Amino acid sequence: MRKNKGEIQNILFSSFRKDKKIGFTILVAFIMLAASTPLVFAATEDTVIITFDPDGDIDIDVNLSFYNFSKVFSGIWSNTTGGTFTLYNNGTIPMDTEIRTNASTDEGDMDLNESGVSPGMDEYAIFIEGLDFENYVNSSYTIEFDQGLNPSDSKTFDICLLLGNISTNHTWQTTTIYFRGSIS
């Protein structure tokens, strides 16, 4: 049997009048019921907090890793040709490439001429061609040679070597060229 709202109120108020303790208990229960009943007010909002760690890596690779120019004569460029070397981006984001070399040969007999203009006595210059920005190699990372090489992409390039005058018939000379990839 259902009771309407008016009948419920009459029962509550008549109980309250007969026994104030019971009436007070019923009133408190009614207030608690009203407080726990959801009410619709204006619009509300809620949030979801997302945390993430951006992850992308540069993985630069150069192939060939060794090249022997053999006999090199003073004042004459010695060049690889046809894209002898390949620069790879094995990473997950586009990369820019900087190149540097030693300031002198490993043997210490010859020094790098960074300007490439007329290497002097016992000097050598290295020039990179075939990448975005062809240039002479310095002994520090100061110049971008390639820009925006996409992941899983590659480019071929060549290395050119120029010796200035030499003071003596030096033994074999070795220098290392370093490649550094950075986020594009």
C-alpha atoms as one frame of an Amber mdcrd trajectory, in Angstrom:
protein
   0.000   0.000   0.000   1.443   3.357  -0.988   1.140   6.452   1.063   1.279
   9.875  -0.403   3.533  12.640   0.766   0.898  14.304   2.935   0.139  11.088
   4.832   3.843  10.538   5.556   4.147  14.073   6.905   1.084  13.632   9.152
   2.541  10.406  10.573   5.889  12.084  11.258   4.362  15.148  12.927   1.864
  13.160  15.017   4.725  10.918  16.223   6.741  13.973  17.051   3.925  15.389
  19.157   3.281  12.128  21.058   6.841  11.236  21.863   9.412  13.913  21.420
  12.302  11.409  21.521  10.894   9.306  18.708   9.950  12.395  16.789  13.424
  13.842  17.134  14.971  10.557  15.965  12.674  10.461  12.951  13.461  14.100
  12.172  17.232  13.446  12.323  16.805  10.374  10.115  14.785  12.429   7.639
  17.473  15.159   7.576  20.199  12.554   6.988  18.174  10.965   4.223  17.663
  14.351   2.601  21.391  15.168   2.895  22.452  11.911   1.251  19.940  12.158
  -1.593  21.634  13.544  -4.730  20.455  16.940  -5.783  20.793  18.506  -9.196
  22.356  21.945  -9.096  24.279  23.784 -11.787  26.798  22.017 -14.044  29.735
  20.331 -12.325  33.127  19.263 -13.519  35.585  16.507 -12.805  39.141  15.839
 -13.907  41.421  13.067 -15.061  45.140  13.645 -14.564  47.344  12.165 -17.276
  51.055  11.681 -16.654  53.454  10.649 -19.400  57.149  10.588 -20.202  57.901
  11.691 -23.782  60.195   9.125 -25.278  62.101   9.455 -28.494  65.628   8.514
 -29.213  68.358   9.433 -31.603  70.316   6.480 -32.902  72.921   7.611 -35.413
  74.954   5.151 -37.429  77.579   5.661 -40.123  78.756   2.990 -42.495  81.710
   2.546 -43.529  83.417   2.966 -40.193  86.927   2.923 -41.632  88.440   4.242
 -44.846  92.042   4.206 -46.103  92.964   6.966 -48.553  96.333   5.273 -49.050
  98.860   7.650 -50.684  97.796  11.306 -50.413  99.768  14.067 -52.122 100.217
  17.607 -50.865  97.965  20.237 -52.474  95.713  17.721 -54.282  92.263  16.774
 -53.016  91.750  13.082 -52.261  88.039  12.317 -52.423  85.762   9.372 -51.997
  83.118   9.391 -54.708  79.612   8.125 -55.367  78.326   8.247 -51.795  80.909
   5.997 -50.186  79.559   6.567 -46.657  75.984   6.294 -45.413  74.449   8.217
 -42.520  71.521   6.369 -40.884  68.869   7.517 -38.413  67.935   4.319 -36.590
  66.081   6.318 -33.929  62.424   7.191 -33.502  62.495  10.964 -34.132  63.985
  13.189 -36.863  67.601  14.188 -36.232  70.088  16.858 -37.173  73.717  15.835
 -37.602  76.887  17.590 -36.503  80.371  16.391 -37.400  83.775  17.020 -35.820
  87.250  15.508 -35.947  90.449  15.543 -33.937  92.466  18.767 -33.824  95.500
  16.760 -34.916  96.240  13.291 -36.167  96.505  10.517 -33.585 100.249  10.508
 -34.185 100.425  14.278 -33.460 102.392  14.957 -36.667  99.740  16.975 -38.486
  97.114  19.554 -37.421  93.599  20.207 -38.667  93.023  23.349 -40.714  89.378
  24.093 -39.877  88.905  26.786 -42.508  90.017  24.446 -45.275  91.605  27.382
 -47.077  95.133  26.524 -48.125  96.246  24.222 -45.311  99.726  25.224 -44.155
 102.798  23.190 -43.349 101.822  19.805 -41.876  98.129  20.682 -41.894  95.166
  18.873 -43.388  91.544  19.797 -44.084  88.497  17.533 -44.261  85.428  18.440
 -46.325  82.072  16.626 -46.235  79.963  16.651 -49.394  76.583  15.128 -50.161
  74.738  16.082 -46.964  72.404  19.081 -46.589  75.171  21.528 -45.682  78.528
  20.742 -47.282  81.347  22.192 -45.245  84.785  21.777 -43.690  84.959  19.733
 -40.510  86.009  21.504 -37.290  87.501  20.045 -34.130  84.289  20.796 -32.196
  80.598  20.384 -32.890  79.813  23.857 -34.217  78.182  23.224 -37.599  75.165
  21.202 -38.711  75.941  19.116 -41.765  72.527  17.535 -42.139  69.058  18.474
 -40.954  65.784  16.637 -40.413  66.855  13.089 -41.268  63.703  11.078 -40.549
  63.650   7.813 -38.587  64.628   4.780 -40.683  66.016   7.111 -43.350  69.578
   7.442 -44.636  71.788   9.646 -46.816  75.035   8.952 -48.574  77.987  11.308
 -48.485  81.667  11.556 -49.324  84.742  12.692 -47.437  87.408  14.827 -49.077
  90.923  15.265 -47.696  93.421  18.014 -48.556  97.004  18.117 -47.287  99.080
  21.250 -47.069 102.835  21.130 -47.539 104.577  18.488 -45.509 107.869  18.968
 -43.724 108.942  15.349 -43.962 107.752  12.014 -45.238 105.515  11.226 -42.216
 104.463   7.713 -41.286 100.823   6.683 -41.686  98.500   9.270 -40.100  95.097
   8.555 -38.553  92.287  10.824 -37.459  88.753  10.047 -36.281  85.619  11.776
 -37.503  82.760  11.913 -34.993  79.056  12.191 -35.842  76.474  13.463 -33.376
  72.731  13.351 -33.869  70.400  15.676 -32.028  66.660  16.217 -32.068  65.562
  18.025 -35.197
